[in-house]
Structures are given as structure tokens and as C-alpha cells.
Amino acid sequence: MTQHSLRRILEPELATRQPSRFIRSDPNGHYWFDPSGCWWTDAEEVVLLSKSACAARRAGNAPAAIASYERLLAYYDQGFLPEEVYHDAFAPFRAAHERGHEEALLQLLRLHRQTGHLYEALTCAMRILDRDPYSEEAATTVVEIHLQQGSLTGAVAQLEQSVGLLQEDLGVPPSPELRALWERVRRAR
């Protein structure tokens, strides 16, 4: 019964008595998974998409890089294993997953800014700030896009929030870039 259930889960389209591509058995009733079968994992897909996104970005092919990063982020957005299951065993993989997610978001943000896709850049920056409210690059992007769109109120609100978080939560003074941006906003008033 277990073998039948496995066959139905792994290959729902399999006809009765048709041999499985994944499960092998012998006349004694023993069965095993065939490692030479056609296996696919999202982890492999993530590696391939990451490599293709980086290669397209280095080659200057922004549309291909953007498409690859967006597909890559669709995998990252699905998350990882639940926190309760084998927390310690998977901690390094979760950390690598988070770093990869953050890097893909930053690269996509930079590509959208480079290609002048303001709405997409703003959306990406907001996604980054949802994950990391201390990201100066994302906050700066939001402020600059608000300025480009003529929304001085939006620019001031984002700048005040970002500088406040850095100073109050982390005790970090604004970077020279943020101070320069603050001056640009003051002059625009």
C-alpha cells in the first residue's frame, strides 16, 4: 500500500502497472528510490537562476537580469522550512537563504533604478524596508523617487523615519550620503 501511495504522489499521471521513473522494486518486495531518475529541486533552480541573473547583469543585459532576479525572488518569497523543524540543523542554510534573498532584492532595486523603472524600484525598495528598516540604500531610493515625482512630503517623511530609526534604534548618526540627501530635501522646500 505504501508503494502505491508513493507512486500516486510522485507521479499522479502514471497508468496502472506502468513502471515508475523513481521507485524500483525487486521480486522479494523490496523497493527503493532510483537516484538516476529525473529529479528536480527548487534549490538547484535557485542556484541556476542566481548564476544567470549575475551573468546577465555583468553582461549589461538588464532585461534578462531583471527577469532572472524576479523569478529568483519568487522562490525566495516562498520562504524556507518552518522555524520549529530542525532549527539548529538548518540554521546555516536559513542564513544563506536570507542573505541570498537580500542580495537579489538589492540587485533588482539597482537594475530598476538603472533602467529608469521608478515604480518597480520604489516597490522593490519598500520590500527591502519591510525586511530591513535600516537599509540606507532602500530608504535613499524611496526619498529620491519621491523627489523625482515632486512629492516633497513623501521624501521628508521617509527621510525622517530612516534617520530616526538609525539614531534611536541603533545609535548611529546619519551617513554622509543621508546628510547630503537631507540637505537636498531642505533646499527643495
PEHU-V399620 format. One record per pair of residues at least 12 apart in sequence whose ideal C-beta (glycine too) atoms are under 7 Angstrom apart, sorted by the first residue. I is the first residue (numbers start at 1). GAP is how many residues later the second one is. D is the distance in whole Angstrom. If there is no record, write none. Layout:
i = {I | I}
gap = {GAP | GAP}
d = {D | D}
This chain:
i = {3 | 3 | 3 | 6 | 7 | 7 | 10 | 21 | 21 | 22 | 22 | 42 | 45 | 46 | 46 | 49 | 49 | 49 | 50 | 50 | 52 | 53 | 53 | 53 | 53 | 53 | 56 | 57 | 57 | 62 | 62 | 62 | 65 | 66 | 66 | 69 | 69 | 69 | 69 | 70 | 72 | 73 | 73 | 73 | 76 | 76 | 76 | 80 | 80 | 102 | 105 | 105 | 105 | 106 | 106 | 108 | 109 | 109 | 109 | 109 | 109 | 109 | 112 | 113 | 118 | 118 | 121 | 121 | 122 | 122 | 125 | 125 | 125 | 126 | 133 | 134 | 134 | 134 | 136 | 136 | 136 | 139 | 139 | 140 | 140 | 142 | 143 | 143 | 143 | 143 | 146 | 147 | 152 | 152 | 155 | 156 | 159 | 159 | 159 | 163}
gap = {20 | 22 | 28 | 17 | 13 | 16 | 12 | 16 | 17 | 12 | 15 | 33 | 30 | 26 | 29 | 19 | 22 | 23 | 22 | 50 | 16 | 12 | 15 | 16 | 19 | 54 | 12 | 50 | 54 | 49 | 52 | 53 | 46 | 42 | 45 | 35 | 38 | 39 | 42 | 38 | 32 | 31 | 32 | 35 | 24 | 25 | 28 | 14 | 17 | 29 | 19 | 22 | 23 | 22 | 31 | 16 | 12 | 15 | 16 | 19 | 29 | 32 | 12 | 28 | 27 | 30 | 20 | 24 | 20 | 23 | 13 | 16 | 17 | 16 | 32 | 31 | 32 | 36 | 39 | 41 | 42 | 19 | 23 | 37 | 41 | 16 | 12 | 15 | 16 | 38 | 12 | 41 | 36 | 37 | 30 | 29 | 22 | 23 | 26 | 15}
d = {6 | 7 | 5 | 6 | 5 | 6 | 5 | 5 | 6 | 6 | 5 | 6 | 7 | 6 | 5 | 5 | 5 | 4 | 6 | 7 | 5 | 5 | 4 | 5 | 6 | 7 | 6 | 7 | 7 | 5 | 6 | 5 | 6 | 7 | 5 | 5 | 6 | 4 | 7 | 7 | 5 | 5 | 7 | 7 | 7 | 4 | 6 | 5 | 5 | 7 | 6 | 6 | 5 | 7 | 7 | 5 | 6 | 4 | 6 | 6 | 7 | 6 | 6 | 6 | 5 | 7 | 6 | 6 | 6 | 5 | 4 | 4 | 5 | 7 | 6 | 6 | 6 | 7 | 6 | 7 | 6 | 6 | 4 | 7 | 6 | 5 | 5 | 5 | 5 | 6 | 7 | 7 | 6 | 6 | 5 | 6 | 7 | 6 | 6 | 6}
